[in-house]
């Protein structure tokens, strides 16, 4: 995970789906200078530790990872809008 995205997640009030070694974790703090994050496993909040940012993976849902498809109305020969 890159530093900017990790910092966004850490500062966001919305819980992101982040894993470390296949365990769901919460990012407490990001140390941008050392490119590490202070995390804890969701099932063990009393055990915090630091990990390299490159070891964190954000799991995005299918909806978030799909490209947006936009449908723009067009006009037919008579000037009526169609999709």
N, C-alpha and C positions, 0 to 999 in steps of 0.2 A: 504494500500500500504506500502511496506517496505521502510525503509530509503534509502537504496542504489538505488532502482529503482526510487524513487522520485527525488533524487539528479541527476541521469542520465537524467531524463526528463527535469529537471530545467536547466541543463547545455547543453542540446542538441539544435542545431539549427533547428531540425525537430519538428514540432508541434505534440504532442501526444494527443490522445483522452482521456482526463481525466475528470471525473465528480465528483461533490460534491453535494449531495442531488439532483441527477438527472439533475444538471445544468452543462454545459460544462465550464471548468475552465482552467486557465493558471497558472502554478506554477512559481511564481516569485523567491522564495528562500526557501531553506530547512534548518531548524534548527535541526541538527542531535542530539544535546544534549537534546533538549526538545521534539524531535520527532513530530515537527509541520512543517507546510508549510505555507508560505505567498502566498495567491492566489487571483485571481479576476475572476469573471464570465466574459466570453467572450462578453456578451452583456452589461456589466457594468464595463469597465476597470478602471473607476475612484473610484471604491469601493473595496479596498484591505482589506483583513482580514486574520487572522491566524486560522488554523484548525488542529486538530490532523491528522497525516498521515493515521491512520486507517480509517478515514472517506473518503479518496480519493479512487476512483475506476478507473483503466485504462480499457477502452473499447477497446478490440482488434478486428480487423477485422477477418472474417472467414479465410482468407488466412494466416494471422499471427498466428492464434491459432491452425491451423491444423498441425499435425505432417508431417514432410517431408517424402516423399516416394522416395526411391532411387532404380533405376533399374540398376543392374550390368550385363554387358554382360558375358555370359558363353560360353564355347566351346562345340560343339557337338562331336560325335564320329570321324568325319572326320577332326576335328581341326578348323572348321569354327566358328566364333563368332556369337552367337545368343542372343536375349534378353529374 
